[in-house]
Amino acid sequence: MKKSFNLPLGGLLVVLALLSFTSSLKVEDFTNKIIGRFNKLWMVIPQEKVYLQTDKPYYNAGEDIWFKGYLINATTHEPSGLSRFLYVELIDKTNSVVSRVKIRRDTLGFSGFMKLNPKLASGYFTLRAFTYWMQNASAESFFTKNIFIGNSLVDEVPKKIDNSIPVSDFDVQFFPESGVLVDDNMQAVAFKAIGTDGLSIEVTGKIFNGSNVFVAEFSSINKGMGKFMLEPKKGESYYAVVNTSDGKEKRFNLPLVQTDGIALHLVNYNGKIVYEVINHSNRPGSSLFMVVHSRGKVCAIYPVKLLGGKIPETILPAGINSFAIIDTLGNTLCERLLFNWAHKMPEIKMQSDKNTYGKRQAVNLDFYVSPERGKPADGNFSVSVTDNKTVLKDSLADNIISYFLLSSDIKGHIEEPEAYFTINSAISHEKMDVLLLTQGWRRFNTADIVKGKISKPTYYLERGQALSGKVTNILGKPSKKCDVIALSGYHNIIRTTQTDSLGRYLIEGIEFPDSTSFILKANKKKSLVDVEIIPDTDSFLKSAKIFMPQRTVRIPAPLEYFQQSRDKYYFEGGMKGVNLDEITVVAEKVKSISENQYYSGLADTQVTSKDLEKFSGMSIMTAISMLPGVQVSGEQISIRGSTGNPHFLIDGFSTDRIEEISYLTTNDVAEISLFKGASAAIFGSRGGNGVIAITLKKGSELTSRNFTPPSLSHFVPLGYQKPAQFYVPKYEVDSLRQSSVPDLRTTIYWNPGLSCDSTGIVHVRFFTADKTNNYSVIFEGMTNSGEICRFEGILKRE
């Protein structure tokens, strides 16, 4: 630290404020205040992470993408029980959502599939996964995975596809350790070189000062990244001359040297993290603190007195940890990221019942999961077994370890993230450190947290399904205390509620799968004019521009894969001709709902939409009273000769509650049918007192200006995907084993719902396919205590 300096008035005020703090407030009070702010972030407004394991890294059009989603607390890395639904999207190169599914959590997490349109064009797509709540942390927090989809159904998959951008230039950025280049101290300076396509370029270079004197040299050690040591001098400037392997040369200026600043130097040594604080500022050391946090949870806060010390690695969790120097006014002065390798992953072993397997033979596998935090293991897991000749490993993608510990917490594209975890060596550690020096913190903003700046969530935590929206009057103003009813044929859902002071309604406590249709009706009692009901639709953040995963233009899968997938598709009943010639179909016009009602020809009396037009806006109760033999008194309805209220059917689903239909008017209804006596016998015991069936207007009728009741809405929200199982043939008998139908599976086995037995063993059983290629086995999962599990193995065929 400098021994003498002149303070301007502003600097003097800062020092006086800091000295006043240290004399009036105890260190313990300050640390508790900072810890409280971090705790508020991850305890009160917790963030989530999700990772998808897919059965394969690439697909053919017409296939299904099978996936398992692992949702965890972004801070503790323990399984998250907050969000109950997961959204998975397939996005094309124009950033348009090709497909979206909603997955409901079961006892073992989230699992589902996505059907690929047989007409998809070959190319790269992005698979994106998130919860509704995760949108509060921006789209950068979503899981994304680039996948190639070929199409051998429409045409032959080309051997090459041009997704690359010509690399005509390159850029190099320099990053002083912890962000500030201070004078008169030896510092590490990292760099990163990328081409115009956004991918790395390997470089070498030399550093010169303003007098063109050579002071240092460097070369990239991994993906265009590296670092060198530099001792900047006061008042001096520096530049780099950088050369690429293909002979390009450019000059770049380094960041300016700061005479007033604070920097932090870290190094791992013998199980400890040695730190040194370089204080070239007006702030006394007694006013500085070092905050160490991992994913928003404080691990330690140290007063900075001696400007250096050691921290045991054991107090830090595995993964990225942030070291920041702050002052007692809550300013974050510098920050440095460091990866902690000290913790081991659970050991997983695979035991097969045979050394090699023949055609259509049973395979029994046992996975032994031995966690670090006690035995036996308890968690949920998924396994994919694929033909390792046609399904090649994607070395550019994340796995569950690299994503949760690395990619999910820093911004920017990481090339080959899995490679950082392949070998636990000094070289791997050095490459990781350079990566963290050049790519910044994304998920948790230390400066904002220290200042107590926490954004309020915009998107709700989706614990269950709900219907919401608003009701407005004729002037477009909120309609208060307006009755709203939701009707659906799925499990005969009937729910009622009332709008609040803002005209908003919310119907909770319902469960419905995808393609469930709802009828929403608003009714403002004692009002002569109709109201308008406007259902809410789901709101999703747009995708960022798709990032091509590689500079090369080759197809990442062998052509044999697409040929085999095409043959499998046809053998299993797929379309024999996806591209059809234009044809003209001549057929009788399909009658609309108003012309072809549910009970046409069966009722004793029917009132058609044409009849109802004469009584526009009339209450449904008044219209019913006009039916022969029907008497209406308030909300009591009786059919001559009956002993109680009739049964009601609304678009085919039942209700005995008269108040549920009293919301309707003749503008909402396409037809009313009356069944009494013998004709009501078709409804069984429900028809004892007669039946009144009401068919509501739908489709084109509701879009007609003359017939559209604004208080009625037919609404199909995005529901959850119904569970489905990956098909695995069972060759238990000779007739199946000897079948002439070829078994052309490329994914031999997929199971997203695995768990350990009482001894910590996961059991798996399946049958081999026809080809003699060996099989690749990938086992991934999470224990309930947050330990990440992964295993890769090979099964031999004969």
C-alpha positions in Angstrom: 0.0 0.0 0.0 1.2 3.5 -0.8 2.7 5.3 2.2 1.6 8.8 1.3 -1.0 10.4 -0.9 -2.9 13.7 -1.2 -6.6 13.5 -0.7 -9.1 15.6 -2.8 -12.2 16.7 -0.9 -14.3 13.8 -2.2 -11.7 11.3 -1.2 -11.4 12.9 2.3 -15.2 12.6 2.8 -15.0 8.9 1.8 -12.2 8.2 4.3 -14.0 10.1 7.1 -17.2 8.1 6.5 -15.3 4.8 6.6 -13.4 5.8 9.7 -16.7 6.9 11.3 -18.2 3.5 10.5 -15.4 1.4 11.9 -15.5 3.4 15.2 -19.2 3.3 15.6 -20.3 -0.1 14.3 -18.9 -3.4 15.3 -17.5 -5.7 12.7 -20.0 -8.4 13.7 -22.9 -6.1 13.0 -21.6 -5.3 9.5 -21.0 -9.0 8.6 -24.4 -10.0 9.8 -25.9 -7.3 7.7 -24.2 -8.5 4.6 -25.0 -12.1 5.3 -28.6 -11.2 5.8 -28.7 -9.6 2.3 -27.3 -12.7 0.7 -29.6 -14.9 2.7 -32.6 -12.9 1.5 -31.7 -13.6 -2.1 -31.4 -17.3 -1.9 -33.9 -18.0 0.9 -36.7 -15.5 0.1 -36.3 -15.3 -3.7 -34.6 -18.6 -4.5 -33.4 -19.3 -8.0 -33.6 -22.6 -9.8 -31.4 -24.5 -12.3 -32.5 -27.2 -14.7 -30.5 -29.7 -16.7 -31.8 -32.0 -19.4 -30.4 -35.4 -20.2 -31.5 -36.6 -23.6 -31.5 -40.1 -24.9 -29.3 -39.1 -27.9 -27.3 -36.0 -29.0 -28.9 -35.8 -32.5 -32.1 -37.0 -34.2 -33.9 -37.7 -37.5 -37.1 -36.0 -38.4 -40.1 -38.1 -37.3 -38.3 -39.4 -34.2 -39.0 -38.5 -30.6 -36.6 -36.6 -28.3 -36.8 -38.3 -24.9 -35.5 -36.3 -22.0 -35.2 -36.2 -18.2 -35.1 -32.8 -16.4 -33.3 -32.3 -13.1 -34.4 -29.2 -11.2 -32.3 -28.0 -8.3 -31.9 -25.0 -6.1 -29.4 -22.8 -7.8 -27.6 -22.0 -4.6 -27.6 -25.2 -2.5 -27.7 -27.6 -5.5 -30.2 -29.7 -3.7 -33.3 -30.9 -5.6 -35.8 -28.1 -5.8 -39.4 -28.7 -4.7 -40.6 -25.3 -5.7 -41.8 -25.3 -9.3 -44.1 -28.2 -10.2 -43.9 -27.7 -14.0 -41.1 -27.6 -16.5 -41.2 -26.1 -20.0 -39.2 -27.6 -22.9 -38.9 -25.9 -26.2 -37.4 -26.7 -29.6 -36.2 -23.5 -31.3 -35.1 -23.2 -34.9 -32.4 -21.0 -36.4 -34.8 -18.1 -36.9 -35.4 -18.2 -33.1 -39.0 -19.4 -33.6 -40.4 -22.0 -31.2 -41.1 -25.1 -33.3 -42.5 -27.1 -30.4 -43.2 -26.5 -26.7 -44.3 -29.1 -24.1 -45.2 -28.6 -20.4 -44.0 -31.4 -18.1 -45.5 -32.1 -14.7 -43.3 -33.3 -11.9 -43.8 -36.9 -10.7 -42.2 -38.7 -7.8 -38.8 -38.9 -9.7 -38.7 -35.5 -11.2 -39.5 -34.4 -14.8 -39.5 -36.7 -17.8 -41.1 -36.4 -21.2 -40.7 -36.4 -24.9 -41.0 -34.2 -27.9 -42.3 -35.5 -31.3 -40.3 -34.2 -34.3 -42.3 -33.2 -37.3 -41.4 -35.5 -40.2 -41.2 -32.4 -42.5 -38.5 -30.6 -40.4 -35.7 -29.3 -42.5 -32.2 -30.6 -41.7 -30.2 -28.2 -39.5 -29.2 -27.2 -36.0 -31.9 -26.5 -33.4 -31.8 -25.4 -29.8 -33.4 -27.4 -27.0 -34.4 -25.0 -24.2 -35.7 -25.9 -20.7 -36.9 -23.7 -17.9 -39.5 -23.2 -15.2 -41.9 -20.2 -15.3 -40.2 -18.9 -12.1 -36.8 -19.0 -13.8 -37.8 -16.2 -16.2 -37.2 -13.8 -13.3 -33.5 -14.5 -13.7 -33.5 -13.8 -17.5 -33.3 -16.2 -20.4 -29.6 -16.6 -19.8 -30.4 -18.8 -16.8 -32.3 -21.4 -19.0 -30.8 -24.7 -20.0 -29.9 -24.7 -23.7 -28.5 -27.5 -25.8 -27.7 -27.4 -29.5 -28.9 -30.5 -31.4 -28.7 -31.5 -35.0 -31.8 -32.8 -36.7 -31.5 -34.4 -40.1 -34.3 -35.4 -42.4 -33.9 -38.6 -44.4 -37.7 -39.0 -44.8 -38.1 -36.1 -47.2 -34.7 -36.2 -48.8 -31.2 -37.6 -48.3 -29.3 -35.8 -45.4 -26.4 -33.9 -47.0 -22.9 -34.8 -46.0 -22.3 -31.1 -45.2 -24.4 -28.2 -44.1 -23.1 -24.7 -44.1 -23.8 -23.2 -40.7 -20.5 -21.4 -40.4 -19.6 -17.7 -40.7 -16.4 -16.9 -42.6 -13.6 -16.0 -40.2 -12.3 -12.8 -41.7 -11.0 -11.1 -38.6 -10.4 -11.7 -34.9 -10.5 -9.9 -31.6 -8.5 -10.2 -28.4 -9.7 -8.9 -25.0 -7.5 -8.6 -21.9 -8.7 -9.1 -18.3 -6.5 -8.1 -15.3 -7.0 -10.5 -12.4 -10.1 -9.2 -10.3 -10.8 -6.6 -12.9 -8.3 -3.7 -12.2 -4.7 -3.2 -13.5 -3.0 -1.4 -10.6 0.5 0.1 -10.8 3.7 -1.1 -9.2 2.5 -4.7 -8.5 3.0 -8.0 -10.3 -0.4 -9.1 -11.6 -1.9 -11.9 -13.7 -3.5 -10.7 -17.0 -5.8 -13.1 -18.8 -6.8 -12.9 -22.5 -9.3 -14.4 -24.8 -9.1 -14.5 -28.7 -12.2 -15.1 -30.8 -13.0 -15.0 -34.5 -15.8 -13.2 -36.2 -17.9 -16.4 -35.8 -17.7 -16.1 -32.0 -15.5 -19.2 -31.6 -11.9 -19.3 -30.3 -8.7 -18.8 -32.2 -5.3 -19.9 -30.9 -2.8 -17.0 -30.7 0.6 -15.9 -29.6 1.8 -12.4 -28.8 4.1 -10.0 -27.2 3.5 -7.1 -24.8 5.2 -3.7 -25.2 5.1 -0.5 -23.2 4.4 3.0 -24.6 8.1 3.3 -25.5 7.8 0.1 -27.6 10.0 -1.8 -25.2 9.2 -5.6 -25.0 8.0 -6.5 -21.5 6.2 -9.9 -21.8 5.1 -12.6 -24.2 2.2 -15.0 -24.1 0.4 -17.9 -26.0 -3.0 -19.4 -25.6 -3.3 -22.6 -23.7 -6.9 -23.6 -24.4 -9.6 -22.3 -26.8 -7.9 -19.0 -27.4 -7.4 -18.3 -23.7 -4.3 -17.9 -21.6 -2.6 -15.5 -19.1 0.7 -13.8 -18.4 2.3 -11.9 -15.6 2.8 -8.1 -15.8 4.1 -5.4 -13.5 2.5 -2.2 -14.7 4.3 1.1 -14.0 2.6 4.3 -13.0 1.8 6.6 -16.0 2.7 3.8 -18.5 0.5 2.4 -21.2 0.8 -1.1 -22.8 -0.2 -2.8 -26.0 0.0 -6.3 -27.5 1.0 -7.5 -30.9 -1.0 -10.7 -31.5 -0.5 -13.4 -34.2 -2.8 -16.2 -35.3 -1.7 -19.5 -36.6 -2.7 -18.5 -40.2 -0.4 -15.5 -40.2 -2.8 -12.6 -39.3 -1.3 -10.0 -37.0 -3.1 -7.2 -35.0 -2.3 -4.7 -32.3 -4.5 -4.3 -29.2 -4.3 -1.9 -26.3 -4.3 -3.3 -22.8 -6.6 -1.7 -20.1 -5.3 1.5 -18.6 -3.1 1.3 -15.5 -4.9 2.6 -12.4 -3.1 4.6 -9.7 -6.3 4.4 -7.5 -7.8 1.0 -7.2 -7.9 -2.3 -5.3 -7.0 -5.7 -6.8 -7.1 -9.3 -5.5 -4.7 -12.1 -6.2 -5.7 -15.7 -5.6 -3.8 -19.0 -5.9 -4.6 -22.6 -4.8 -1.8 -24.1 -2.8 -1.6 -27.3 -0.7 -5.4 -27.5 0.1 -5.6 -23.7 0.8 -6.5 -20.6 -1.1 -3.9 -18.0 -0.6 -5.1 -14.4 -1.2 -3.4 -11.1 -1.4 -5.1 -7.7 -1.5 -3.4 -4.9 -3.4 -4.7 -1.6 -2.0 -3.8 1.4 -4.0 -6.8 3.5 -2.9 -7.8 6.1 -0.3 -9.6 3.5 1.8 -7.9 2.3 5.0 -7.4 -1.5 5.3 -9.6 -1.5 8.4 -12.6 -0.5 6.2 -12.2 -3.4 3.8 -13.8 -6.9 3.9 -13.4 -9.9 1.7 -16.7 -11.7 1.0 -16.5 -15.2 -0.2 -19.8 -16.7 -1.5 -20.8 -19.6 -3.7 -23.8 -19.2 -5.9 -25.2 -16.5 -3.5 -24.6 -18.2 -0.2 -21.9 -16.6 2.0 -19.1 -19.0 2.9 -16.9 -16.4 4.8 -16.4 -12.7 5.5 -12.9 -11.6 6.5 -11.9 -8.2 7.7 -8.9 -7.1 5.5 -6.2 -6.1 7.9 -2.9 -7.7 6.9 -3.8 -7.6 3.2 -3.3 -11.3 2.9 -4.1 -14.7 4.3 -5.2 -18.3 3.7 -8.6 -19.9 3.4 -9.1 -23.7 3.7 -10.7 -25.2 0.6 -12.9 -27.4 2.7 -15.1 -24.5 3.7 -16.1 -24.0 0.1 -18.5 -26.1 -1.9 -17.5 -27.7 -5.2 -17.8 -25.4 -8.2 -17.5 -21.6 -8.8 -16.8 -19.4 -5.8 -16.7 -15.6 -5.8 -14.1 -13.6 -3.8 -14.9 -9.9 -3.6 -13.4 -6.9 -1.7 -16.1 -4.6 -0.4 -16.0 -1.5 1.9 -18.2 -0.6 4.8 -20.3 1.6 2.6 -21.4 -1.5 0.6 -19.2 -0.8 -2.5 -17.8 -3.8 -4.3 -14.3 -2.8 -5.3 -13.1 -5.9 -7.2 -14.1 -9.5 -7.7 -12.4 -12.7 -8.6 -13.8 -16.2 -9.5 -12.2 -19.4 -8.4 -13.2 -23.0 -9.0 -13.0 -25.4 -6.0 -12.0 -28.9 -7.0 -11.7 -30.2 -3.4 -14.9 -32.3 -3.3 -15.2 -35.7 -4.9 -18.2 -36.9 -6.8 -20.1 -40.1 -5.8 -18.4 -43.2 -7.1 -20.6 -45.2 -9.6 -19.8 -48.7 -10.8 -21.7 -50.7 -13.4 -22.0 -54.5 -13.2 -23.4 -56.5 -16.1 -24.6 -60.1 -15.9 -22.6 -61.1 -19.0 -19.4 -60.0 -20.7 -20.9 -59.9 -24.1 -24.5 -60.1 -25.5 -26.1 -61.6 -28.5 -29.0 -60.6 -30.7 -32.3 -59.9 -28.9 -30.8 -61.1 -25.6 -31.8 -59.8 -22.1 -29.3 -57.4 -20.4 -29.3 -57.0 -16.6 -27.3 -54.1 -15.2 -26.7 -53.0 -11.7 -25.4 -49.5 -10.9 -23.7 -49.1 -7.5 -24.0 -45.5 -6.3 -21.6 -44.7 -3.4 -22.1 -41.1 -2.3 -19.6 -39.1 -0.2 -22.2 -38.0 2.3 -23.3 -41.3 3.8 -24.8 -44.6 2.6 -26.9 -45.8 1.0 -27.6 -43.3 -1.8 -31.1 -41.9 -2.2 -32.1 -39.9 -5.3 -33.3 -40.2 -8.8 -31.4 -41.1 -12.0 -31.8 -41.7 -15.7 -29.9 -44.0 -18.1 -29.5 -44.0 -21.9 -28.1 -47.0 -23.8 -27.3 -46.3 -27.5 -25.7 -48.0 -30.4 -22.2 -46.5 -30.3 -21.5 -46.9 -34.0 -24.5 -44.8 -35.2 -24.8 -42.6 -32.1 -21.6 -40.8 -31.5 -20.7 -38.8 -28.4 -21.2 -35.0 -28.6 -17.9 -33.7 -27.2 -19.2 -30.1 -27.6 -22.1 -30.4 -25.2 -22.5 -30.2 -21.4 -23.1 -33.1 -19.2 -24.8 -32.9 -15.8 -21.5 -32.2 -14.0 -20.2 -29.5 -16.3 -23.6 -27.8 -16.6 -24.4 -27.6 -12.9 -20.9 -26.7 -11.7 -19.8 -24.5 -14.5 -22.0 -23.5 -17.5 -25.0 -22.6 -15.5 -23.2 -19.9 -13.5 -21.1 -17.9 -15.9 -22.1 -16.0 -19.0 -21.0 -16.5 -22.6 -20.5 -19.5 -24.7 -18.2 -22.2 -23.3 -16.5 -24.3 -25.9 -16.4 -28.0 -24.9 -17.4 -27.5 -21.3 -17.2 -31.2 -20.5 -13.5 -31.3 -21.4 -12.7 -29.3 -18.2 -13.8 -32.2 -16.1 -12.3 -35.1 -18.1 -9.0 -35.2 -16.2 -8.5 -33.8 -12.8 -5.0 -32.5 -13.2 -3.0 -29.3 -12.8 -3.4 -28.6 -16.5 -7.2 -28.9 -16.2 -7.2 -26.6 -13.2 -5.1 -24.0 -15.0 -7.5 -24.1 -18.0 -10.4 -23.7 -15.7 -8.8 -20.7 -13.9 -8.1 -19.0 -17.2 -11.7 -19.5 -18.3 -13.0 -17.9 -15.1 -10.7 -15.0 -15.5 -12.1 -14.2 -18.9 -15.8 -15.0 -18.5 -17.7 -13.1 -15.8 -20.3 -14.0 -13.2 -23.8 -14.2 -14.5 -26.4 -15.6 -12.1 -25.6 -13.7 -8.9 -24.5 -10.0 -9.0 -22.3 -9.5 -6.0 -22.4 -5.7 -6.2 -26.2 -5.6 -6.2 -26.6 -8.1 -3.4 -24.1 -6.2 -1.1 -26.1 -3.0 -1.8 -29.3 -4.8 -1.0 -30.7 -4.4 -4.6 -32.9 -7.4 -5.2 -35.4 -7.3 -8.0 -39.0 -8.2 -7.3 -40.2 -11.3 -9.2 -42.3 -10.7 -12.3 -43.2 -14.3 -13.0 -45.0 -16.4 -10.5 -43.9 -19.6 -8.9 -45.9 -22.3 -10.6 -46.9 -24.8 -7.9 -50.1 -25.7 -9.6 -52.2 -25.0 -12.7 -54.6 -22.0 -12.8 -56.8 -20.0 -15.1 -56.6 -16.2 -14.8 -57.6 -13.1 -16.8 -59.6 -10.0 -16.6 -63.2 -8.9 -17.2 -63.9 -5.4 -18.6 -67.1 -3.4 -19.0 -68.4 -1.8 -22.2 -65.9 1.1 -21.6 -62.9 -1.2 -21.3 -62.7 -0.5 -17.5 -62.3 -3.3 -14.9 -65.6 -5.0 -14.0 -65.5 -5.5 -10.3 -67.3 -8.3 -8.4 -68.2 -10.0 -11.7 -69.0 -13.7 -11.5 -66.8 -16.0 -13.6 -67.3 -19.7 -14.3 -64.9 -22.1 -16.0 -66.3 -25.3 -17.5 -64.4 -28.3 -19.1 -65.4 -31.8 -20.1 -62.1 -33.0 -18.6 -63.2 -34.7 -15.4 -66.3 -32.4 -15.5 -64.4 -29.4 -14.2 -66.7 -26.7 -13.0 -65.2 -23.7 -11.1 -66.6 -20.4 -10.1 -64.9 -17.2 -8.8 -65.4 -13.5 -8.7 -63.3 -10.6 -10.1 -61.4 -8.4 -7.7 -61.2 -4.6 -7.6 -59.0 -4.6 -10.7 -61.4 -6.8 -12.7 -59.0 -9.8 -12.3 -60.0 -13.4 -11.8 -58.1 -16.4 -10.7 -59.2 -20.0 -10.6 -56.8 -22.4 -8.8 -56.8 -26.0 -7.7 -57.3 -27.5 -11.1 -55.3 -30.1 -13.0 -55.5 -30.5 -16.8 -53.4 -32.1 -19.5 -52.5 -30.6 -22.9 -55.4 -29.9 -25.4 -57.9 -29.4 -22.6 -60.6 -27.0 -23.7 -62.3 -24.6 -21.3 -65.4 -22.5 -21.6 -65.1 -19.3 -19.6 -68.2 -17.2 -19.0 -68.4 -13.9 -17.2 -71.7 -12.5 -15.8 -72.3 -9.1 -14.2 -75.5 -9.3 -12.2 -77.9 -6.4 -12.4 -76.2 -5.1 -15.6 -78.1 -4.4 -18.8 -75.0 -4.6 -21.0 -72.6 -7.5 -21.5 -69.1 -7.6 -20.2 -65.9 -8.9 -21.9 -63.8 -11.8 -20.5 -60.1 -11.8 -21.6 -58.2 -14.9 -20.5 -54.5 -14.6 -19.7 -52.1 -16.5 -22.0 -48.7 -17.8 -20.8 -45.8 -15.3 -21.3 -42.4 -16.6 -22.2 -39.1 -14.9 -22.7 -37.8 -14.9 -26.3 -34.7 -17.0 -27.1 -31.4 -15.4 -27.8 -29.9 -15.9 -31.2 -29.0 -19.5 -31.8 -25.3 -20.2 -31.4 -23.8 -22.6 -33.9 -21.8 -25.2 -31.9 -18.9 -25.6 -34.3 -16.9 -23.9 -37.0 -16.8 -27.0 -39.2 -19.6 -27.7 -41.7 -19.7 -31.5 -41.4 -22.8 -33.3 -40.2 -22.1 -34.5 -36.5 -23.8 -37.9 -37.1 -22.9 -40.7 -39.5 -25.2 -41.0 -42.5 -25.8 -44.6 -41.5 -27.7 -43.3 -38.5 -30.2 -41.4 -40.6 -30.7 -44.3 -43.0 -31.3 -46.6 -40.1 -33.7 -44.1 -38.4 -35.6 -43.8 -41.7 -36.0 -47.5 -42.1 -37.2 -47.9 -38.5 -39.7 -45.1 -39.1 -41.2 -46.9 -42.1 -41.2 -50.3 -40.5 -43.1 -49.0 -37.5 -45.9 -47.5 -39.7 -44.5 -44.1 -40.5 -45.7 -42.2 -43.6 -44.6 -44.0 -46.8 -44.6 -40.7 -48.6 -44.1 -37.5 -46.7 -44.0 -35.3 -49.8 -47.5 -35.8 -51.4 -48.5 -34.5 -54.8 -51.3 -31.9 -54.8 -54.7 -33.5 -54.8 -58.3 -32.2 -54.7 -60.6 -33.7 -52.1 -64.3 -33.6 -52.8 -66.5 -34.2 -49.8 -69.7 -33.1 -48.1 -69.3 -30.0 -46.1 -68.9 -30.7 -42.4 -71.8 -29.2 -40.5 -71.0 -26.6 -37.9 -71.8 -27.1 -34.3 -75.0 -25.2 -34.7 -76.2 -27.5 -37.5 -75.1 -30.9 -36.0 -75.7 -30.8 -32.3 -74.8 -33.5 -29.7 -78.4 -34.8 -29.3 -80.0 -33.9 -32.6 -83.0 -36.1 -33.3 -83.2 -37.6 -29.8 -84.8 -34.8 -27.7 -88.4 -34.2 -27.1 -88.0 -30.5 -27.8 -85.1 -28.6 -29.4 -84.6 -24.9 -29.6 -82.1 -24.1 -32.4 -79.7 -21.1 -32.8 -82.1 -19.7 -35.4 -84.9 -19.7 -32.8 -82.7 -18.2 -30.2 -81.7 -15.3 -32.4 -85.2 -13.9 -31.9 -84.4 -13.5 -28.2 -80.9 -12.0 -28.3 -79.5 -11.3 -24.9 -82.2 -13.2 -23.0 -81.3 -14.9 -19.8 -80.9 -18.7 -20.2 -83.4 -19.2 -17.3 -86.0 -17.3 -19.2 -85.3 -19.2 -22.4 -85.7 -22.5 -20.5 -89.0 -21.4 -19.0 -90.4 -21.2 -22.6 -89.8 -24.9 -23.1 -93.1 -26.9 -23.0 -93.8 -28.4 -19.6 -90.9 -26.6 -17.9 -91.5 -24.2 -15.0 -88.9 -21.8 -13.6 -89.2 -20.1 -10.2 -86.1 -18.2 -9.3 -83.3 -20.8 -9.5 -85.8 -23.7 -9.1 -86.6 -25.6 -12.3 -89.0 -28.4 -12.7 -90.3 -30.5 -15.6 -94.0 -31.5 -15.4 -94.3 -34.8 -13.6 -90.8 -34.7 -12.0 -90.1 -34.6 -8.3 -86.9 -32.5 -8.4 -84.6 -30.4 -10.5 -83.6 -31.8 -13.9 -80.0 -32.8 -14.8 -78.0 -30.5 -17.0 -75.4 -31.2 -19.7 -73.3 -28.3 -21.0 -71.4 -29.4 -24.1 -71.5 -33.0 -23.0 -70.4 -32.7 -19.4 -72.7 -32.9 -16.4 -73.8 -30.6 -13.6 -76.7 -30.7 -11.2 -76.1 -27.1 -10.0 -78.5 -24.7 -11.5 -76.4 -21.7 -10.5 -73.7 -23.0 -12.9 -75.9 -22.3 -16.0 -77.6 -19.1 -14.8 -74.6 -17.2 -16.1 -75.5 -17.9 -19.7 -77.6 -15.9 -22.1 -79.1 -16.8 -25.4 -76.1 -15.1 -27.1 -73.9 -17.9 -25.7 -76.0 -20.8 -26.7 -76.2 -22.7 -30.0 -79.0 -25.1 -29.0 -81.2 -26.2 -26.1 -82.5 -29.8 -26.0 -85.2 -31.1 -23.6 -85.5 -34.7 -22.6 -88.3 -35.9 -20.5 -90.1 -39.2 -19.8 -88.9 -42.1 -22.0 -86.4 -40.0 -24.0 -84.5 -39.2 -20.8 -83.9 -42.9 -20.2 -80.7 -42.8 -22.4 -79.1 -40.9 -19.5 -79.8 -43.6 -17.0 -80.4 -42.6 -13.4 -79.3 -39.1 -14.1 -82.4 -38.6 -16.3 -85.0 -39.4 -13.6 -86.2 -35.8 -13.4 -85.5 -35.0 -17.0 -82.5 -33.6 -18.8 -81.8 -30.2 -20.3 -78.8 -30.2 -22.7 -77.2 -26.9 -23.6 -74.7 -26.6 -26.5 -72.6 -23.5 -26.5 -71.5 -21.6 -29.6 -68.0 -22.4 -30.8 -65.5 -21.8 -33.6 -66.7 -19.6 -36.5 -69.9 -18.8 -34.7 -68.0 -17.0 -32.0 -66.0 -15.1 -34.5 -69.1 -13.8 -36.2 -69.9 -10.2 -35.2 -73.6 -11.1 -35.0 -73.1 -14.0 -32.7 -70.0 -13.4 -30.6 -70.8 -12.9 -26.9 -67.8 -11.1 -25.4 -68.6 -12.6 -22.0 -67.9 -16.1 -23.4 -64.6 -17.5 -24.3 -63.5 -20.9 -25.5 -59.9 -21.3 -24.3 -57.3 -24.0 -24.7 -54.3 -23.3 -22.4 -51.1 -25.2 -22.4 -51.6 -28.2 -20.2 -49.1 -30.8 -19.0 -48.0 -33.6 -21.2 -49.5 -36.9 -20.5 -46.9 -39.4 -19.3 -45.6 -41.9 -21.9 -43.1 -44.7 -21.7 -40.2 -45.4 -24.0 -41.0 -48.6 -25.9 -38.6 -51.5 -25.3 -39.4 -54.8 -26.9 -39.4 -57.9 -24.7 -38.0 -60.9 -26.4 -39.2 -63.3 -23.7 -40.6 -66.0 -26.1 -39.2 -67.7 -29.2 -41.9 -66.3 -31.5 -40.8 -62.7 -30.8 -37.1 -63.5 -30.8 -37.4 -65.1 -34.3 -39.7 -62.5 -35.8 -38.6 -61.3 -39.2 -39.4 -57.6 -38.4 -36.0 -55.9 -38.0 -35.1 -54.3 -34.7 -33.5 -51.0 -35.8 -33.3 -49.1 -32.5 -30.5 -46.6 -32.2 -31.5 -45.8 -28.6 -31.6 -49.3 -27.2 -32.9 -48.3 -23.8 -34.1 -45.2 -22.1 -35.3 -44.9 -18.6 -35.7 -41.5 -16.8 -37.3 -42.9 -13.7 -34.7 -44.8 -11.8 -34.0 -44.9 -8.1 -31.8 -46.9 -5.7 -33.0 -49.8 -3.6 -32.2 -50.0 0.1 -28.6 -51.1 -0.6 -27.9 -48.2 -3.0 -28.2 -50.3 -6.2 -30.1 -49.2 -9.3 -31.4 -52.2 -11.3 -31.9 -52.1 -15.1 -33.2 -54.7 -17.5 -33.7 -54.5 -21.3 -33.1 -56.5 -24.5 -30.5 -55.9 -27.2 -31.4 -55.1 -30.9 -30.3 -56.8 -34.1 -27.0 -55.2 -35.1 -23.8 -56.3 -33.4 -22.5 -52.9 -32.6 -21.4 -52.2 -29.0 -23.5 -50.0 -26.8 -22.7 -46.8 -25.0 -24.2 -46.4 -21.5 -24.7 -43.0 -19.9 -26.0 -42.9 -16.3 -26.8 -39.5 -14.7 -28.7 -38.2 -11.7 -28.8 -36.4 -8.4 -28.9 -37.7 -4.8 -31.4 -36.1 -2.5 -28.6 -34.3 -0.8 -27.5 -32.6 -4.0 -24.6 -34.8 -5.1 -24.2 -35.0 -8.8 -23.8 -38.5 -10.3 -22.5 -39.5 -13.7 -21.1 -42.6 -15.3 -20.1 -43.7 -18.8 -19.6 -47.3 -19.8 -19.6 -49.8 -22.7 -21.6 -53.0 -23.3 -20.0 -55.4 -25.7 -22.1 -57.2 -28.4 -21.3 -60.3 -30.5 
